[in-house]
Amino acid sequence: MKYYLFKVLHFNHDDFLTAFKVDLAPLLGETGLWALKNYEIRQSDKGNDEKKKRARVGYDLIQEYLEHGFDNLSKLVKFNLKNKYNPKKLPD
């Protein structure tokens, strides 16, 4: 999960899709959503807003995948709107 939140969210679009297809199979389901939701709640209780936002973005991307598959995420424009941590918005 931390690989997803701190590395994959920063990948460019092509690498993000590859990681989603190859590396993240355990997270791409209800169990992954549950783990991310619990992580978000835990970070909220700790007062760590940045990690809470990362968990929310990660949750939203997986939810988008579960609802629409790669139809929306494979479009660069929609990917850039959903992922607030992509290289276009955070080049460093």
Backbone hydrogen bonds, N-H to C=O, Kabsch-Sander energy under -0.5 kcal/mol:
donor,donor_aa,acceptor,acceptor_aa,energy
5,L,1,M,-2.5
6,F,2,K,-2.7
7,K,3,Y,-1.8
8,V,3,Y,-1.9
9,L,4,Y,-1.5
10,H,7,K,-1.4
11,F,8,V,-1.5
16,F,12,N,-2.7
17,L,13,H,-2.3
18,T,14,D,-2.1
19,A,15,D,-2.6
20,F,16,F,-2.5
21,K,17,L,-2.2
22,V,18,T,-2.6
23,D,19,A,-1.4
24,L,19,A,-1.7
27,L,24,L,-1.3
28,L,24,L,-1.1
28,L,25,A,-0.6
29,G,27,L,-2.1
33,L,29,G,-2.1
34,W,30,E,-2.4
35,A,31,T,-2.5
36,L,32,G,-2.5
37,K,33,L,-2.4
38,N,34,W,-2.4
39,Y,35,A,-2.2
40,E,36,L,-2.4
41,I,37,K,-2.3
42,R,38,N,-2.5
43,Q,39,Y,-2.4
44,S,40,E,-2.1
45,D,41,I,-2.3
46,K,42,R,-1.7
47,G,43,Q,-1.0
48,N,43,Q,-2.3
49,D,47,G,-1.2
52,K,48,N,-1.7
53,K,49,D,-2.4
54,R,50,E,-2.0
55,A,51,K,-2.2
56,R,52,K,-1.9
57,V,53,K,-2.5
58,G,54,R,-2.7
59,Y,55,A,-2.5
60,D,56,R,-2.6
61,L,57,V,-2.3
62,I,58,G,-2.0
63,Q,59,Y,-2.6
64,E,60,D,-2.4
65,Y,61,L,-2.1
66,L,62,I,-2.6
67,E,63,Q,-2.0
68,H,64,E,-2.6
69,G,65,Y,-2.4
71,D,68,H,-1.4
73,L,69,G,-0.6
74,S,70,F,-2.0
75,K,72,N,-1.2
76,L,74,S,-0.6
79,F,75,K,-2.5
80,N,76,L,-2.6
81,L,77,V,-1.6
82,K,78,K,-2.0
83,N,79,F,-2.8
84,K,82,K,-0.9
86,N,83,N,-1.0
89,K,86,N,-0.7
90,L,86,N,-2.3
